[in-house]
C-alpha cells in the first residue's frame, strides 16, 4: 500500500487538499457535488475560489440540481476542482457518475473524493460477525448505500473515466478515541486493532483520493 496520511474527518481532508491544489488548478471554479448545507463554502471562498454547489435534492437555495446519471446542467462553469465527499456510495451507476463528473472538469482538474472504506476493521469484523459490512447492511438501503466502494474498483472506475490517482489517504479514525463501555466493546476494539495491524488498508472508516483528470 502506498504511504497514506491520516485525517480526522472528510472536511479536514478536503480543506487540506483544497489548500494544496487550488492555486495550481486549471481555474478557480470549485464544484461541490453533494454540497448538502454548504459547509465547504466558507473555506472555498477564503481561498478565492468560485464555489459552485450541486446536489440531488435541494437542501439550500444555492444548490443546483444534478442527477449524476446525466451530464452536468447547462449554463454552469467547468470545474478546476471537484469536491465529492461521501457521495460515491449513494450512486446507482457510479462509473457513469464519474464519467459525467470528468466531462464537467477542465483537463488537469483535480477531484477530491472520500467514501466509506469497505476494508475498515469495523467492516471486516461486522462481516465476520453479522455477515454484512458495518456501513452496508440492509437498513442502509434507506440512505441509498447501494455501491460498495472497494478501493481497487474505485481506482479502475477513475481510470476508465480519464483520471489518474495521485494520492490515497486514511480518513476518519475518530473511533480510536472511543472509550470501551463494556468488556465486549473492549474486545471488539482489540480485534479491530489486530485487523488493522495485519492489513493497513483496514485503517479508517473512510478513505480519501485525489485524482487528476488527464484525458
VENGIFEN-V922248 format. One record per helix or strand. SS is the DSSP state (H for helix, E for strand). FROM is the first residue (numbers start at 1). TO is the last residue. If there is no record, write none. Layout:
{{SS & FROM & TO} {SS & FROM & TO}}
This chain:
{{E & 5 & 7} {H & 10 & 24} {E & 29 & 33} {H & 41 & 46} {E & 50 & 55} {E & 64 & 65} {E & 79 & 85} {H & 88 & 90} {H & 94 & 103} {E & 105 & 116} {H & 121 & 130} {H & 138 & 143} {H & 151 & 160} {E & 163 & 171} {H & 174 & 177} {H & 183 & 198} {H & 200 & 202} {E & 206 & 213}}
